[in-house]
Amino acid sequence: MNKLLQRQIAKHIGDSSAIPVEFLPLLASISDAYDGFDADRRLVERSLDISSEELTEINRRLRKEISDREATDDELRHSVSLLTATLDSTADGILVDDRCGHIKGFNKKFVAMWQVPESILASGQADSLLPFMLEQLQCPEKTVANVQHFDADPMAETSVVIHLKNGRVFDRYSKPQVLDGQIVGRVWCFRDITAQTRLVQELENANQQFSRVNKELTDFAYVVSHDLKAPLRGIKTLAGWIIADCADQLGAEAKEQLSLLLNRVDRMHDLIDGILQYSRIGRITEEETRVDLSELVPQVVDLLAAPEHIEITIRDELPVVECGRTRITQVFQNVISNAIKYMDKPRGHITIGCSGDEGCWTFRVTDNGPGIDEKYHERIFQLFQTLSPRDDRESTGIGLTLVKKIVELNGGRVWVESALGEGSTFFFTLPQRIHEELQNEKLQTCSAR
């Protein structure tokens, strides 16, 4: 019998043995009903428990989805805010339209560049905006043709320069907007290049003017050189005739004066040539080529033909450099010839060396000559400056100035280290501009030292 029914009988009747026999079948049916109710109740409770768990899980998932969506919305709002700020701060004016002719977006720079009225922007129609923009262009027909080109080739990306009637110049770039492989619109970027365009034009005008001036200077240099040399040749010829025809009639002093005259004519001739060479540097460009200095420098030494009491030694393996052959020849000629010209020792020694470091070659020419006082270390590189009277040693005062100008035009520098009575060392540098794959064993040897 059901326990609940037993408690009810015990509460209201007492001893269950006092129950009449005829009620026992009824009580058995009631007990079965109680048992069935309990089973159904337990089934309902189980169902309720399962439903509650499912509802709890569904509720948890919904709360998470809402939280994720809120986070996504926050990120989206942040991204939109960042994109808007970025577009408004860019130097380019940006316009976006779709394939149906609707304006989908623009930044403040675009509105400012084109001075677009609010009424046109509010309409949201590209058909209203395009005529307004075309009215400002010098050649609207070209722009219309470019825009129509996108109908035939929607994937085209173009960049063209457009000129406005007010003198401004824009660089317009356009590319399609693609979403899921489909073209949904087009992005137009406009950059104001008015200042750059004017600068380029000014540079072109300056270059043309420079070319004209350069040609005039070249012509002037040649004319002056010719006009100055012509009378010098006449003076030299006349003085030579006097010496040859009147040698027996001239006294020692007259002969000395005529000799001095011839020397000064030669000096003037050399001075004119030096000025002409100096004027050419920087104006007349020479093709840069690979110059093997281990071959060039010995040729320069042989050409200078130093006196027998002067010994010239090339101490290091000289590299291959990339420069103008004539210019680098002038550099070595002037530096070495100066060492020969001013040698005051009965046994002169001139040493040529090279070292490679930090992307440049450093060349040095050392002599045991008279040396140079430190206060003249800068002066000797100035035009027409010499340390000895011109009648004592023939010098134009241009040689080291040529060296300085050539070296600096090639990206190097030149200086001297010397003390009076202790000889001199002239240094100059040249960039190592030959690519590594073109360097040979000579360069590697020189760098190692």
C-alpha positions as CSV (number, residue, x, y, z in Angstrom):
1,M,0.0,0.0,0.0
2,N,1.2,3.5,-0.8
3,K,2.9,5.1,2.2
4,L,1.0,8.3,1.9
5,L,-2.3,6.4,2.0
6,Q,-1.0,4.4,5.1
7,R,-0.3,7.7,6.9
8,Q,-3.8,9.0,6.1
9,I,-5.5,5.7,7.4
10,A,-3.4,5.8,10.5
11,K,-4.3,9.5,11.1
12,H,-8.0,9.2,10.6
13,I,-9.0,5.5,11.3
14,G,-6.2,4.2,13.5
15,D,-5.4,0.5,13.2
16,S,-5.7,-0.6,9.6
17,S,-7.0,-4.1,10.8
18,A,-10.3,-2.3,11.8
19,I,-11.0,-1.5,8.2
20,P,-13.9,-3.5,6.8
21,V,-13.0,-6.1,4.2
22,E,-15.3,-4.7,1.6
23,F,-13.2,-1.4,1.6
24,L,-9.9,-3.2,0.9
25,P,-10.4,-3.3,-2.9
26,L,-11.2,0.5,-2.9
27,L,-8.2,1.2,-0.8
28,A,-6.0,-0.9,-3.2
29,S,-7.3,1.2,-6.1
30,I,-6.6,4.4,-4.2
31,S,-3.1,3.2,-3.4
32,D,-2.5,2.4,-7.1
33,A,-3.8,5.9,-8.0
34,Y,-1.4,7.4,-5.4
35,D,1.5,5.4,-6.9
36,G,0.6,6.5,-10.5
37,F,0.4,10.1,-9.3
38,D,3.8,9.9,-7.7
39,A,5.3,8.4,-10.9
40,D,3.7,11.2,-13.0
41,R,4.8,13.8,-10.5
42,R,8.4,12.5,-10.6
43,L,8.2,12.5,-14.4
44,V,6.9,16.1,-14.5
45,E,9.6,17.2,-12.0
46,R,12.3,15.5,-14.2
47,S,10.9,17.3,-17.2
48,L,10.8,20.6,-15.4
49,D,14.4,20.0,-14.3
50,I,15.5,19.3,-17.9
51,S,13.6,22.3,-19.2
52,S,15.1,24.6,-16.6
53,E,18.6,23.5,-17.5
54,E,17.9,24.0,-21.2
55,L,16.4,27.4,-20.5
56,T,19.4,28.3,-18.3
57,E,21.8,27.3,-21.1
58,I,19.7,29.2,-23.7
59,N,19.6,32.2,-21.5
60,R,23.4,32.0,-20.9
61,R,24.0,31.8,-24.6
62,L,21.6,34.7,-25.3
63,R,23.4,36.9,-22.7
64,K,26.8,36.0,-24.3
65,E,25.5,36.7,-27.8
66,I,24.1,40.1,-26.6
67,S,27.4,40.9,-24.9
68,D,29.4,39.9,-28.0
69,R,27.1,41.9,-30.2
70,E,27.5,44.9,-27.9
71,A,31.3,44.5,-28.0
72,T,31.2,44.2,-31.8
73,D,29.0,47.3,-32.0
74,D,31.5,49.2,-29.8
75,E,34.4,48.0,-32.0
76,L,32.4,49.0,-35.1
77,R,31.6,52.4,-33.7
78,H,35.3,52.8,-32.8
79,S,36.4,51.7,-36.3
80,V,33.9,54.1,-37.9
81,S,35.0,56.9,-35.7
82,L,38.7,56.2,-36.4
83,L,38.0,55.9,-40.2
84,T,36.1,59.2,-40.2
85,A,38.9,61.0,-38.2
86,T,41.5,59.5,-40.6
87,L,39.7,60.5,-43.7
88,D,39.1,64.0,-42.3
89,S,42.7,64.5,-41.4
90,T,44.2,63.2,-44.7
91,A,45.6,65.6,-47.2
92,D,43.5,64.1,-50.0
93,G,39.9,64.9,-50.8
94,I,38.0,61.6,-51.0
95,L,34.7,60.8,-52.6
96,V,32.9,57.4,-52.8
97,D,29.9,56.6,-55.0
98,D,28.1,53.4,-56.0
99,R,27.3,52.0,-59.4
100,C,23.8,53.5,-59.2
101,G,25.2,57.1,-59.0
102,H,24.6,57.6,-55.3
103,I,27.1,59.4,-53.1
104,K,28.1,57.0,-50.4
105,G,30.7,59.0,-48.6
106,F,33.1,61.9,-48.6
107,N,35.5,63.7,-46.3
108,K,35.9,67.3,-45.2
109,K,38.9,67.8,-47.4
110,F,36.9,67.0,-50.5
111,V,34.3,69.5,-49.7
112,A,36.9,72.2,-48.9
113,M,38.9,71.5,-52.2
114,W,35.8,71.7,-54.4
115,Q,33.7,74.1,-52.3
116,V,30.7,71.9,-52.8
117,P,27.4,73.4,-51.6
118,E,25.5,71.6,-48.9
119,S,22.4,71.3,-51.1
120,I,24.3,69.1,-53.6
121,L,25.8,66.9,-50.8
122,A,22.3,66.6,-49.2
123,S,20.9,65.3,-52.5
124,G,23.2,62.3,-52.4
125,Q,23.3,62.2,-56.2
126,A,26.5,62.0,-58.2
127,D,24.6,63.3,-61.2
128,S,24.2,66.7,-59.3
129,L,27.8,66.8,-58.1
130,L,29.6,66.0,-61.5
131,P,28.3,69.1,-63.4
132,F,29.3,71.4,-60.5
133,M,32.8,70.0,-60.6
134,L,33.1,70.1,-64.4
135,E,32.3,73.8,-64.4
136,Q,35.5,74.4,-62.5
137,L,37.8,72.6,-64.9
138,Q,39.8,74.0,-67.8
139,C,39.2,71.0,-70.0
140,P,36.0,69.3,-68.7
141,E,35.7,67.2,-71.9
142,K,38.8,65.2,-70.9
143,T,37.4,64.5,-67.5
144,V,34.0,63.3,-69.0
145,A,35.9,61.0,-71.4
146,N,37.9,59.6,-68.4
147,V,34.7,59.0,-66.4
148,Q,33.0,57.3,-69.3
149,H,36.0,55.0,-69.7
150,F,35.0,53.3,-66.5
151,D,31.8,52.1,-68.0
152,A,33.7,50.1,-70.5
153,D,36.4,49.0,-68.0
154,P,35.0,49.0,-64.4
155,M,38.2,47.5,-63.0
156,A,40.4,50.3,-64.3
157,E,42.6,52.3,-62.0
158,T,43.7,55.7,-63.3
159,S,45.7,58.7,-62.2
160,V,45.4,61.9,-64.1
161,V,46.3,65.6,-63.5
162,I,43.5,68.0,-63.9
163,H,43.8,71.8,-64.1
164,L,41.2,74.1,-62.7
165,K,40.2,77.5,-64.1
166,N,41.4,79.3,-60.9
167,G,45.0,78.0,-61.5
168,R,45.0,75.2,-59.1
169,V,46.2,71.7,-60.1
170,F,44.8,68.4,-58.7
171,D,46.1,64.9,-59.1
172,R,43.1,62.6,-59.4
173,Y,43.4,58.9,-58.6
174,S,40.5,56.5,-58.9
175,K,40.0,52.7,-58.2
176,P,37.0,50.4,-57.9
177,Q,35.4,49.4,-54.6
178,V,35.2,45.6,-54.6
179,L,33.0,43.6,-52.1
180,D,32.9,39.8,-52.3
181,G,34.4,39.9,-55.8
182,Q,31.8,42.3,-57.1
183,I,32.3,46.0,-58.0
184,V,30.0,48.0,-55.8
185,G,31.3,51.5,-56.3
186,R,34.3,53.6,-57.0
187,V,36.7,55.7,-54.8
188,W,38.0,59.0,-56.1
189,C,41.0,60.7,-54.5
190,F,42.0,64.3,-55.2
191,R,45.3,65.8,-54.1
192,D,46.2,69.5,-54.5
193,I,49.6,69.6,-56.3
194,T,49.5,73.2,-57.2
195,A,52.6,74.1,-55.2
196,Q,54.6,71.1,-56.5
197,T,53.6,71.9,-60.1
198,R,54.7,75.6,-59.8
199,L,57.9,74.5,-58.2
200,V,58.6,72.1,-61.0
201,Q,57.9,74.8,-63.5
202,E,60.2,77.2,-61.7
203,L,62.9,74.6,-61.7
204,E,62.5,74.0,-65.4
205,N,62.7,77.7,-66.0
206,A,65.8,78.0,-63.8
207,N,67.4,75.0,-65.6
208,Q,66.8,76.6,-68.9
209,Q,68.2,79.9,-67.7
210,F,71.2,78.1,-66.2
211,S,71.8,76.3,-69.5
212,R,71.8,79.7,-71.3
213,V,74.1,81.3,-68.7
214,N,76.4,78.2,-68.8
215,K,76.7,78.4,-72.6
216,E,77.3,82.1,-72.4
217,L,80.0,81.6,-69.8
218,T,81.6,78.8,-71.9
219,D,81.6,81.0,-75.0
220,F,82.9,84.0,-73.0
221,A,85.8,81.8,-71.5
222,Y,86.9,80.7,-74.9
223,V,86.7,84.2,-76.4
224,V,88.6,85.7,-73.5
225,S,91.1,83.0,-73.6
226,H,91.7,83.5,-77.3
227,D,91.7,87.3,-77.1
228,L,94.2,87.3,-74.1
229,K,96.5,84.6,-75.6
230,A,96.8,86.4,-79.0
231,P,98.7,89.4,-77.7
232,L,100.8,87.2,-75.5
233,R,101.9,85.1,-78.5
234,G,102.8,88.4,-80.2
235,I,104.9,89.6,-77.2
236,K,106.6,86.3,-76.9
237,T,107.4,86.2,-80.6
238,L,108.7,89.7,-80.6
239,A,110.9,89.2,-77.6
240,G,112.3,86.0,-79.2
241,W,113.1,88.0,-82.3
242,I,114.9,90.7,-80.3
243,I,117.0,88.1,-78.4
244,A,117.8,86.2,-81.6
245,D,118.6,89.3,-83.8
246,C,120.2,91.6,-81.3
247,A,121.9,89.2,-79.0
248,D,125.4,90.7,-79.6
249,Q,124.0,94.2,-79.0
250,L,122.3,93.5,-75.7
251,G,123.9,93.8,-72.3
252,A,123.5,91.3,-69.5
253,E,120.8,93.4,-67.8
254,A,118.8,93.7,-71.0
255,K,119.0,89.9,-71.6
256,E,117.9,89.3,-68.0
257,Q,114.9,91.6,-68.5
258,L,113.9,89.9,-71.7
259,S,114.3,86.5,-70.1
260,L,112.1,87.7,-67.3
261,L,109.6,89.0,-69.8
262,L,109.4,85.6,-71.5
263,N,108.9,83.9,-68.2
264,R,106.1,86.2,-67.3
265,V,104.5,85.7,-70.7
266,D,104.6,81.9,-70.1
267,R,103.2,82.4,-66.6
268,M,100.3,84.5,-68.0
269,H,99.6,81.9,-70.6
270,D,99.5,79.2,-68.0
271,L,97.3,81.4,-65.8
272,I,94.8,81.8,-68.6
273,D,94.8,78.0,-69.2
274,G,94.3,77.4,-65.4
275,I,91.4,79.8,-65.2
276,L,89.8,78.2,-68.3
277,Q,90.2,74.7,-66.7
278,Y,88.8,76.0,-63.4
279,S,85.8,77.4,-65.1
280,R,85.1,74.1,-66.9
281,I,84.9,72.1,-63.7
282,G,81.3,71.7,-62.7
283,R,80.0,73.2,-65.9
284,I,81.3,70.7,-68.4
285,T,80.5,67.2,-67.2
286,E,82.8,64.3,-68.0
287,E,81.5,60.7,-68.3
288,E,82.3,58.7,-65.2
289,T,84.1,55.5,-65.8
290,R,86.2,52.9,-64.0
291,V,89.7,54.2,-63.7
292,D,92.5,51.8,-62.5
293,L,94.8,54.1,-60.5
294,S,97.5,51.5,-60.4
295,E,97.9,52.2,-64.1
296,L,97.1,55.9,-64.2
297,V,99.3,57.2,-61.4
298,P,102.6,55.7,-62.8
299,Q,101.7,57.3,-66.1
300,V,101.3,60.7,-64.4
301,V,104.6,60.2,-62.6
302,D,106.4,59.4,-65.9
303,L,104.8,62.4,-67.5
304,L,106.0,64.8,-64.8
305,A,109.6,63.5,-65.3
306,A,110.9,64.4,-61.8
307,P,114.6,65.4,-61.5
308,E,117.0,62.6,-60.7
309,H,117.5,63.7,-57.1
310,I,113.8,63.2,-56.4
311,E,112.5,59.6,-55.8
312,I,108.8,58.9,-56.2
313,T,107.5,55.7,-54.6
314,I,104.0,54.2,-54.9
315,R,103.7,52.4,-51.6
316,D,100.3,50.8,-51.6
317,E,98.3,48.9,-54.3
318,L,96.0,51.6,-55.8
319,P,92.3,50.8,-56.3
320,V,89.9,51.2,-59.2
321,V,87.7,54.2,-58.8
322,E,84.6,55.4,-60.6
323,C,85.1,59.0,-61.8
324,G,86.1,61.2,-64.7
325,R,89.5,60.1,-66.0
326,T,90.7,63.5,-67.0
327,R,89.6,65.1,-63.7
328,I,91.4,62.5,-61.5
329,T,94.5,62.8,-63.7
330,Q,94.5,66.6,-63.0
331,V,94.2,65.9,-59.2
332,F,97.3,63.6,-59.1
333,Q,99.2,65.8,-61.6
334,N,98.8,69.0,-59.5
335,V,99.5,67.4,-56.1
336,I,102.6,65.5,-57.2
337,S,103.9,68.4,-59.4
338,N,103.6,70.7,-56.3
339,A,105.7,68.2,-54.3
340,I,108.4,68.2,-57.1
341,K,108.3,71.9,-57.7
342,Y,108.9,72.9,-54.0
343,M,111.4,70.2,-53.1
344,D,114.3,71.9,-51.3
345,K,116.3,68.8,-50.3
346,P,119.3,67.3,-52.1
347,R,117.6,63.9,-51.9
348,G,113.9,64.3,-52.3
349,H,111.4,61.6,-51.4
350,I,107.8,61.6,-52.5
351,T,105.5,58.7,-51.4
352,I,102.0,57.9,-52.8
353,G,99.7,55.8,-50.7
354,C,96.1,54.7,-50.3
355,S,93.8,53.2,-47.6
356,G,90.2,52.2,-47.7
357,D,87.8,52.9,-44.8
358,E,84.1,53.7,-44.1
359,G,83.0,53.7,-47.7
360,C,85.8,55.9,-49.1
361,W,89.3,55.8,-50.4
362,T,91.8,58.1,-48.7
363,F,94.8,59.0,-50.9
364,R,98.0,60.6,-49.6
365,V,101.0,62.2,-51.2
366,T,103.9,62.7,-48.7
367,D,107.1,64.6,-49.3
368,N,110.2,65.6,-47.3
369,G,110.1,69.2,-48.7
370,P,110.1,72.5,-46.8
371,G,106.7,72.0,-45.2
372,I,103.9,74.5,-44.8
373,D,103.2,76.6,-41.7
374,E,99.8,75.7,-40.2
375,K,98.4,79.2,-40.7
376,Y,98.6,78.6,-44.5
377,H,96.9,75.2,-44.5
378,E,93.6,76.7,-45.7
379,R,95.0,79.5,-47.8
380,I,96.9,77.3,-50.2
381,F,93.6,75.9,-51.5
382,Q,92.3,79.4,-52.4
383,L,92.4,80.8,-55.9
384,F,95.7,82.5,-57.0
385,Q,97.3,81.9,-53.6
386,T,101.0,80.9,-53.5
387,L,103.5,80.9,-50.6
388,S,106.6,81.7,-52.7
389,P,107.3,84.8,-54.9
390,R,106.2,84.1,-58.4
391,D,109.6,85.1,-59.8
392,D,111.3,82.5,-57.5
393,R,109.0,79.6,-58.6
394,E,106.6,79.6,-61.6
395,S,103.1,79.1,-60.2
396,T,99.7,80.3,-61.1
397,G,98.1,79.6,-57.7
398,I,95.3,77.6,-59.4
399,G,96.5,74.0,-59.1
400,L,95.4,73.2,-55.5
401,T,92.2,75.1,-56.1
402,L,91.5,72.8,-59.0
403,V,92.2,69.8,-56.8
404,K,89.8,71.0,-54.1
405,K,87.0,71.7,-56.6
406,I,87.4,68.3,-58.4
407,V,87.6,66.3,-55.2
408,E,84.6,68.0,-53.6
409,L,82.5,67.6,-56.8
410,N,83.2,63.9,-56.6
411,G,81.9,63.7,-53.0
412,G,85.3,63.8,-51.3
413,R,87.4,66.3,-49.4
414,V,91.1,67.5,-49.4
415,W,93.4,68.7,-46.6
416,V,97.1,68.9,-45.7
417,E,99.0,67.9,-42.7
418,S,102.4,69.7,-42.4
419,A,104.7,71.7,-40.2
420,L,107.4,74.1,-41.4
421,G,110.6,72.3,-42.1
422,E,109.1,68.8,-41.7
423,G,107.6,68.0,-45.1
424,S,104.0,67.8,-46.1
425,T,101.3,65.2,-46.6
426,F,98.3,66.0,-48.8
427,F,95.2,63.9,-48.3
428,F,92.1,63.6,-50.4
429,T,89.2,61.1,-50.4
430,L,86.9,59.6,-53.0
431,P,83.8,57.5,-52.4
432,Q,83.9,53.8,-53.0
433,R,81.1,53.8,-55.5
434,I,82.0,50.7,-57.5
435,H,79.6,47.9,-56.6
436,E,81.0,45.0,-54.6
437,E,80.7,42.5,-57.4
438,L,82.9,44.7,-59.6
439,Q,85.7,45.1,-57.1
440,N,88.8,43.2,-57.9
441,E,91.7,41.8,-55.9
442,K,93.4,45.2,-55.9
443,L,90.6,46.8,-54.0
444,Q,90.5,44.0,-51.4
445,T,94.2,44.3,-50.9
446,C,94.0,48.1,-50.5
447,S,91.1,47.7,-48.0
448,A,93.0,45.1,-46.0
449,R,95.9,47.5,-45.5
